[in-house]
Amino acid sequence: MVKLFKSKKKNTQDEDLHLLAAWMAGIFSNQEQARNTQSYNYISLHTFPIWREREDGFWFYVEQTMTDQPDQPYRQRVYHLNRINKDLMENKIFGIQNDSQFVHAHERPETLQNLTLEMLTPRPGCSLILRRINPESFAGSTLGEGCPSELRGAMYTTSQIVINEKQMINWERGYDRGGKQVWGATMGGYIFTKLKAYEL
């Protein structure tokens, strides 16, 4: 399966890490889910590979937008996917300073030349810890209550994810101090279907 995805990296010996990165890289949409279930917003997700020359894992610029507001992304992040031991991989999450200059950077890759490590803000406790659960998929989650959130009265957020060749299913929820869910889907994760793959 890995051979379907070209890579500019010299070190691709970690086949699981490389395959997970390849499955993550692309354009995704939950159009079908949003059409069938009104409680889910219609969202576009772009996971665009950056800094391909680096040898410390895989880096992505990530942008999420409501499809009725395509020029106003509600989330812009940088992901760093790397191996942490023989069984587990970690997807670290970073905020971006002055992120407005990178809106639609997946369509204007030249703007990403201005993106540097110094512009990233780590989000401690928000990393996703992932493992391969079967030949067809990877799965992971944040750990405990360590990812802070202030959205709609939440104290922390959790995220669970399943990734395969064709889909990324992501379930994010926010909880208040008493452990009551105050935002996020209640019936299951957002089901993002892959529309296009990006080369690593």
Salt bridges, closest charged atoms under 4 A:
ASP14 OD2 - ARG83 NE 2.87
ASP16 OD1 - ARG132 NH1 2.50
ASP56 OD2 - ARG54 NH2 2.78
GLU63 OE2 - HIS104 ND1 3.12
ASP71 OD1 - HIS104 NE2 2.92
ASP87 OD2 - LYS86 NZ 3.34
GLU107 OE2 - HIS106 NE2 3.98
GLU172 OE2 - ARG75 NH1 2.75
